[in-house]
Amino acid sequence: MRKYLSDAGLASRVVVDSAGTHDYHVGCPPDPRAQAAARKRGYDLSSLRARQITQADFQQFDLLIGMDFNNLEVLQRLCPPAQKGKLGLLMAYAQRHNATVVHDPYYRGGKDFELVLSYIEDGCMGLMQSLVAHGALSG
């Protein structure tokens, strides 16, 4: 998402962050297979570290996007009622792939990391276009 925003000259308008719904791997870098797939496409994930979602995230961010139904369920459970409209799924914004969710490739092979990255790119591009189309990034 950061790359798309940067390429569109919108990076200064949006704060992008990532957080897990569980405390697995907090403080750790992304899976080496994810880093390898990303590196092939020109993304450097080496400085990223996992963190778990916090209550402050529901106040700080305008959108909280889950990758799958399990993530969305946890977000819904943790989310204050007044913030529920901020929740969604990334693939709702996808334009090229007809998938409902981004499945976790952790217990799968390298090709699954490539597919997941394609889904994420599609969803992120669609999300950015949706934000622009709805005036969320206008001056």
trRosetta pair geometry for C-beta under 8 A, 3 or more apart (Angstrom, degrees):
i j d omega theta_ij theta_ji phi_ij phi_ji
1 4 5.8 -56 -151 37 35 109
1 5 6.2 32 154 -16 68 109
1 14 7.9 -101 150 122 111 139
1 16 4.9 174 96 -130 122 147
1 124 4.2 -135 -82 -148 76 123
1 127 7.1 -30 -118 74 114 129
1 128 7.0 166 -148 -56 80 109
2 5 5.8 -60 -149 41 30 110
2 6 6.1 31 155 -21 66 109
2 11 6.7 52 -164 -124 71 104
2 16 5.2 -143 -69 55 83 148
3 6 5.6 -55 -145 38 30 112
3 7 6.1 30 157 -19 66 107
3 42 7.7 107 -126 106 154 105
3 43 6.6 -97 -37 -97 140 95
4 7 5.8 -54 -144 38 29 110
4 8 6.3 15 158 -8 63 112
4 124 5.7 163 7 135 146 108
4 125 5.8 -160 -119 -95 150 65
4 128 5.1 -142 129 -25 129 162
5 8 5.9 -66 -146 46 28 103
5 10 4.5 -97 -160 83 78 93
5 11 4.6 118 123 -84 102 60
5 13 7.5 -146 -165 54 116 88
5 14 5.4 -112 -131 50 150 128
5 16 7.0 -171 5 -32 149 131
5 128 6.3 -152 -74 -116 72 129
6 9 7.7 39 -179 -69 30 24
6 10 7.7 -98 -59 54 19 60
6 11 4.3 32 -87 -58 65 130
8 128 6.7 156 7 168 157 135
8 132 7.7 -100 172 -69 149 139
10 13 4.8 -58 -171 37 75 120
10 14 6.1 34 141 1 98 111
10 128 7.3 146 67 -155 150 110
10 132 7.7 -99 -82 -79 156 105
10 137 5.5 -1 -143 -169 129 142
11 14 6.9 -84 -146 48 29 86
13 137 5.2 89 131 -145 150 92
14 131 7.6 40 -87 154 134 166
14 137 7.0 -35 -51 -104 107 113
15 61 7.3 -123 85 -106 108 86
17 57 7.7 -132 87 -127 136 109
17 61 7.2 -118 40 -80 113 133
18 48 7.1 11 51 -157 131 128
18 51 7.8 125 97 43 64 88
19 51 5.2 -53 -119 90 85 86
19 52 6.1 59 -176 168 99 15
19 53 4.2 123 123 -73 131 64
19 54 7.4 -107 -154 -1 158 69
19 57 6.3 -96 23 -92 158 158
20 23 7.3 158 92 -84 121 18
20 24 6.4 -109 153 53 160 81
20 25 7.3 102 -22 61 162 96
20 26 7.5 -126 42 -78 126 75
20 50 5.8 12 -13 -167 124 105
20 51 7.1 170 19 86 83 34
20 52 5.5 -51 70 -105 85 58
20 53 6.9 -131 81 -18 34 81
21 52 7.5 43 -178 -150 8 80
21 53 5.9 0 -103 9 49 124
21 66 7.4 25 -51 -121 131 106
21 70 7.4 -179 69 128 153 82
21 71 5.0 -176 -22 -132 141 69
21 74 3.9 100 -172 87 132 152
21 75 6.6 -88 -106 -49 118 75
22 52 6.8 -87 117 -118 17 108
22 74 7.5 -100 -52 -121 73 166
23 26 5.2 -34 -167 -28 73 123
23 52 4.9 -26 -94 -68 66 142
24 50 7.5 -61 100 156 61 155
25 28 4.2 -81 -173 42 86 129
25 50 4.5 59 114 40 94 164
26 50 5.3 -117 -110 106 31 98
26 51 6.0 60 -139 -119 86 37
26 52 5.7 -38 -91 -24 120 95
27 49 5.6 -14 -152 -180 31 118
27 50 6.5 -38 21 62 25 81
27 51 7.7 73 -54 -83 47 64
28 49 6.6 142 66 -151 18 74
28 50 5.2 4 55 19 74 115
29 35 7.2 20 146 -62 113 135
29 45 7.2 123 -177 129 95 90
29 46 6.4 -8 -148 -152 138 45
29 48 6.3 102 -143 78 68 69
29 49 6.2 -51 -82 -96 50 60
29 50 7.8 -171 -100 -16 4 84
30 34 4.5 -96 159 85 116 127
30 35 5.3 144 88 -55 108 88
30 38 7.6 42 100 3 156 143
30 45 4.7 -21 24 143 141 135
30 48 5.6 34 -27 81 102 122
30 50 7.6 129 -78 -55 52 92
31 34 4.3 89 63 4 90 105
31 35 7.0 -161 91 -6 46 84
31 106 6.6 -164 -74 -115 156 77
31 113 7.7 -135 94 -107 124 132
32 35 5.4 -53 -145 38 35 114
32 36 6.2 38 155 -22 67 103
33 36 5.7 -49 -145 34 32 112
33 37 6.5 32 155 -17 63 104
33 105 7.4 -123 110 115 130 119
33 110 5.5 -136 -150 -107 112 71
33 113 4.7 -164 142 -48 101 158
34 37 5.9 -54 -148 38 31 109
34 38 6.2 29 154 -16 65 110
34 45 6.7 -54 121 72 97 167
34 105 7.7 144 -77 66 90 120
34 113 5.5 -143 -90 -148 53 123
34 116 7.9 -54 -114 86 92 132
34 117 7.8 152 -148 -67 71 106
35 38 5.7 -58 -145 41 30 111
35 39 6.0 35 155 -26 66 107
35 45 4.9 -134 -109 62 78 115
35 46 6.5 74 -140 -73 129 68
36 39 5.7 -51 -143 32 29 114
36 40 6.8 36 155 -24 60 100
36 110 7.2 -43 88 -140 131 111
36 113 7.4 65 68 109 90 151
37 40 5.9 -51 -159 26 31 115
37 41 7.2 8 151 -1 61 108
37 110 7.1 172 -66 -169 104 78
37 113 4.1 -157 -33 129 150 109
37 114 5.1 -152 -136 -78 119 58
37 116 7.7 67 119 62 164 94
37 117 5.0 -167 141 -28 122 145
38 41 6.0 -74 -159 46 36 99
38 43 3.9 -74 178 76 99 112
38 44 7.5 169 127 -73 115 12
38 45 5.0 64 79 -18 160 119
38 117 6.4 -168 -79 -117 65 135
39 42 7.6 70 -169 -57 31 12
39 43 6.8 -96 -72 67 31 61
39 44 7.0 56 -101 -96 77 54
39 45 7.8 -99 -52 16 77 91
40 114 7.9 -23 62 -108 146 98
41 117 6.6 174 2 157 150 139
41 121 7.7 -106 172 -72 159 140
44 47 7.2 45 130 3 99 93
45 48 5.0 -43 -174 18 75 124
53 57 5.2 -87 -160 32 82 155
53 64 7.6 70 -133 -153 134 130
53 74 7.9 136 42 126 140 113
53 75 7.2 -69 155 -100 176 80
53 78 6.8 120 110 96 126 163
54 57 5.2 122 60 -13 67 97
55 58 6.1 -46 -169 22 47 112
55 59 7.5 34 143 -6 68 103
55 78 7.2 -134 -91 172 69 102
55 80 7.8 72 -157 -35 93 103
56 59 5.8 -62 -160 42 46 107
56 60 5.6 36 150 -20 80 116
57 60 5.7 -60 -131 43 31 107
57 61 5.6 -6 -178 9 71 116
57 64 6.5 90 141 -98 110 125
58 61 7.4 -55 -114 47 15 86
58 64 6.8 -38 -102 -34 62 147
58 78 7.4 -160 -51 123 132 93
58 79 5.4 158 -117 -131 135 71
58 80 5.8 137 133 16 149 94
58 83 4.5 86 178 130 105 170
58 86 7.0 148 -151 63 69 146
59 83 7.3 -90 -73 -87 47 142
61 64 5.8 106 93 -66 130 81
61 86 6.9 124 105 179 83 137
62 86 6.3 -157 165 -130 35 109
62 136 7.7 161 129 -161 155 127
63 86 5.5 -162 -112 -170 33 80
63 88 6.8 -35 -160 28 101 111
63 127 7.9 165 128 -163 164 123
64 75 5.7 176 123 -151 126 135
64 79 7.5 -169 55 -93 148 121
64 86 5.3 59 12 129 88 103
64 87 5.4 -25 72 -100 96 64
64 88 7.7 140 79 27 52 64
65 87 7.9 153 -90 -158 34 46
65 88 5.5 -25 -113 76 74 83
65 89 6.8 91 -164 -154 78 12
65 90 4.9 86 162 -70 121 76
65 123 7.9 154 168 155 142 126
65 127 7.2 -30 -86 -108 160 149
66 69 7.7 103 122 -93 136 13
66 71 3.4 167 -156 108 110 110
66 72 4.0 -155 51 -63 157 69
66 74 7.9 142 -111 50 134 89
66 75 5.5 -135 -58 -4 121 138
66 87 7.2 18 -10 -167 106 91
66 88 7.3 -168 25 98 78 33
66 89 5.6 -43 72 -103 84 63
66 90 7.1 -130 86 -14 35 83
67 71 5.3 78 40 11 71 156
67 89 7.4 69 -160 -151 8 78
67 90 5.9 -3 -107 13 52 124
67 101 6.4 81 146 -173 58 85
67 102 4.1 -72 -167 63 96 107
67 104 7.3 100 109 -66 138 74
68 71 5.2 101 54 10 65 101
68 72 7.1 -128 105 -3 35 93
68 89 7.6 57 -104 -133 14 111
68 101 4.0 69 -116 -174 70 134
68 102 6.3 -114 -55 63 83 57
68 103 6.4 72 -85 -100 133 42
68 104 6.9 -77 -8 -28 144 86
69 72 5.4 -54 -143 40 35 113
69 73 6.1 42 155 -26 67 103
69 89 7.7 -16 -75 -93 54 131
69 101 6.1 -76 -20 -81 76 147
70 73 5.7 -50 -148 32 30 114
70 74 6.7 28 154 -15 62 103
71 74 5.9 -58 -154 36 32 108
71 75 6.3 31 151 -17 66 108
72 75 5.5 -54 -146 38 33 113
72 76 6.2 36 154 -21 66 105
72 87 6.5 115 -148 169 84 115
72 88 7.7 -40 -116 166 115 12
72 89 5.9 -40 -68 -73 134 91
73 76 5.7 -53 -147 35 29 112
73 77 6.4 30 154 -20 63 107
74 77 5.7 -55 -148 36 32 112
74 78 6.3 18 158 -9 66 112
75 78 6.1 -66 -144 45 28 102
75 79 5.7 36 159 -38 67 114
75 87 5.2 153 126 -127 127 123
76 79 5.8 -50 -134 24 25 118
76 84 6.9 47 -132 -131 75 97
76 87 6.2 130 -77 158 73 174
79 83 5.1 -131 -173 86 98 104
79 84 5.5 122 121 -88 134 62
79 86 7.5 -170 -144 57 134 102
79 87 6.1 -80 -64 -50 164 130
80 83 4.8 72 64 13 86 109
80 84 7.9 -122 93 -39 45 73
81 84 6.0 -23 -158 -22 40 114
83 86 5.1 -33 177 16 79 123
83 87 7.8 85 132 -31 79 93
84 87 6.0 -48 -167 13 50 116
88 92 5.6 -87 175 35 112 145
89 92 4.9 109 72 -19 85 102
89 100 7.2 0 137 166 157 67
89 101 6.3 -77 -163 -101 132 72
90 93 6.4 -66 -177 33 48 104
90 94 7.4 62 134 -43 73 94
90 102 6.0 -4 64 -11 128 122
90 119 7.7 92 110 144 121 93
90 120 6.8 -13 155 -122 153 60
90 123 3.8 52 160 168 95 153
90 124 7.4 -15 -159 -55 113 61
90 127 7.0 -56 -145 -49 70 131
91 94 4.7 -18 -154 -8 62 124
91 97 7.2 -77 -141 92 104 108
91 99 5.3 -94 -144 95 147 81
91 100 5.7 127 94 166 141 18
91 101 5.7 -135 11 -88 140 19
91 102 6.2 170 -47 -36 109 78
91 119 6.5 -31 -92 -175 103 107
91 122 7.9 31 -124 96 69 109
91 123 5.4 -72 -85 -90 41 122
92 123 7.8 65 43 -137 48 102
93 123 5.0 91 69 -158 98 65
93 124 7.7 94 98 -57 133 11
93 125 8.0 170 135 74 108 50
93 126 3.4 160 153 106 83 111
93 127 4.1 34 167 -62 172 68
93 129 7.9 150 -175 51 106 91
93 130 5.7 -102 -130 -10 109 138
94 97 5.0 -57 174 57 140 85
94 98 7.8 -169 109 -79 127 24
94 99 6.8 16 55 51 169 80
94 119 6.8 -40 -100 -158 139 69
94 122 4.4 41 -137 129 91 112
94 123 4.8 -38 -67 -78 84 68
94 126 5.4 -152 -88 3 16 152
95 122 6.3 -149 39 -171 66 94
95 125 7.1 -81 21 95 116 106
95 126 4.8 164 -24 -86 96 116
95 129 7.9 8 -36 46 140 148
96 122 4.8 -117 42 -125 100 127
97 118 6.8 119 -58 127 138 99
97 119 5.5 -83 64 -109 166 73
97 122 5.0 130 9 73 106 171
99 102 7.3 88 119 -77 133 49
99 119 5.9 -46 58 -122 144 122
102 116 5.7 88 -171 -147 101 84
102 119 4.7 162 -106 115 96 138
102 120 6.1 57 -117 -67 152 79
102 123 7.1 -80 -49 -11 123 150
103 112 7.7 -69 91 -170 108 113
103 116 7.0 -110 67 -94 64 103
104 107 7.6 51 113 13 97 83
104 116 8.0 44 -133 -110 20 144
105 108 4.6 -83 -161 52 69 115
105 109 7.9 -76 -176 58 104 32
105 112 3.8 164 -136 125 114 110
105 113 4.9 -178 107 -72 158 59
105 115 7.5 144 -85 60 132 93
105 116 4.9 -112 -25 -27 126 141
108 111 8.0 -87 144 65 108 71
108 112 3.7 26 112 14 134 164
108 113 7.8 177 87 -36 100 69
109 112 5.5 114 61 3 58 101
109 113 7.9 -109 116 -2 43 88
110 113 5.6 -51 -159 29 43 113
110 114 6.9 45 146 -18 69 100
111 114 5.4 -48 -155 32 42 116
111 115 6.5 42 148 -18 68 102
112 115 5.5 -50 -146 37 37 112
112 116 6.2 41 153 -21 66 104
113 116 5.6 -49 -144 37 32 114
113 117 6.4 36 154 -21 63 105
114 117 5.8 -56 -152 35 29 112
114 118 6.6 32 150 -20 63 103
115 118 5.6 -52 -153 32 35 114
115 119 6.6 35 150 -18 65 103
116 119 5.6 -53 -152 36 34 113
116 120 6.3 33 152 -19 67 106
117 120 5.6 -52 -143 38 33 112
117 121 6.2 37 155 -21 65 104
118 121 5.8 -51 -146 35 29 111
118 122 6.4 30 154 -18 62 108
119 122 5.7 -59 -151 38 29 112
119 123 6.2 24 155 -14 66 109
120 123 5.8 -56 -143 41 30 109
120 124 6.0 29 158 -19 66 110
121 124 5.9 -58 -143 39 26 109
121 125 6.3 26 159 -18 64 108
122 125 6.1 -56 -147 36 25 108
122 126 6.4 21 156 -12 61 111
123 126 5.8 -60 -147 42 29 110
123 127 6.1 32 155 -23 66 107
124 127 5.5 -51 -143 35 31 113
124 128 6.4 31 157 -18 64 103
125 128 5.9 -54 -150 36 29 109
125 129 6.4 27 153 -15 64 109
126 129 5.6 -56 -145 40 32 111
126 130 6.1 35 154 -22 66 106
127 130 5.6 -54 -148 35 30 113
127 131 6.5 32 154 -20 64 104
128 131 5.7 -53 -150 34 32 112
128 132 6.5 29 153 -15 65 105
129 132 5.7 -54 -148 39 33 110
129 133 6.0 32 154 -20 67 110
130 133 5.7 -54 -140 39 29 111
130 134 6.1 12 164 -5 65 112
131 134 6.3 -67 -142 47 23 98
131 136 4.2 -81 -162 64 77 123
131 137 5.1 66 137 -22 104 109
132 135 7.9 41 176 -66 29 21
132 136 7.4 -72 -58 50 21 80
132 137 5.3 -39 -92 46 61 121
132 138 7.8 107 -150 -55 55 75
135 138 4.5 -35 -155 1 72 127
